[in-house]
Amino acid sequence: MSVLPLVIYPDPRLAQPCVPVGGEDLRALIADMFDTMYAAPGRGLAGPQVGVMKRVFVMDCTWKEGTRTPMAFLDPEITASGEMHEHMDEGCLSIPGLMVSVERPAQITVRWSDEHGHVHESSFDGFEARCIQHEIDHLEGRVTLDHLPELARAEILEGYAP
């Protein structure tokens, strides 16, 4: 297992949609992604953030509070979203030092496969729902800045240097 180099904005890979994983064995990559996420230190990390253009991300929303709950998501798909939306500032390992206010559904239902090929479907709310949506954005070629109007994005990037 090893820590992988992070892809930093405005690297064009962060704007590219990822390809499905299918039945590919990504256990070694997932282990490296967890090592990278914990070292960063983050709570989620998507394939494009380490230069892997596949629909895979890892997440552990509780480890900073002392309990590890690592989850790997392969080919995730949001199958339902709640009607209530919330604004929250989001950071991103690929855009270090920059927080962006993003509006997202407060509750989602997701279908995905884990690293062993088992299919899951579950509902998430709170920070887990936000983290999943943030990472799925990466798989679709979007970053937090893409949620801002063009003028606001230009203003926040003025003078930004990672």
ZIZI-V772832 format. One record per run of one state. SS is the DSSP state (H for helix, E for strand, - for the rest). FROM is the first residue (numbers start at 1). TO is the last residue. Records with the same first field share a line. If there is no record, write none. Layout:
# ZIZI-V772832
SS = FROM-TO  FROM-TO
This chain:
# ZIZI-V772832
- = 1-11  16-18  20-26  41-43  51-53  55-55  60-62  66-70  82-84  91-99  106-106  114-118  140-143  148-149  158-162
H = 12-15  27-40  47-50  63-65  126-139  144-147  150-157
E = 19-19  44-46  54-54  56-59  71-81  85-90  100-105  107-113  119-125
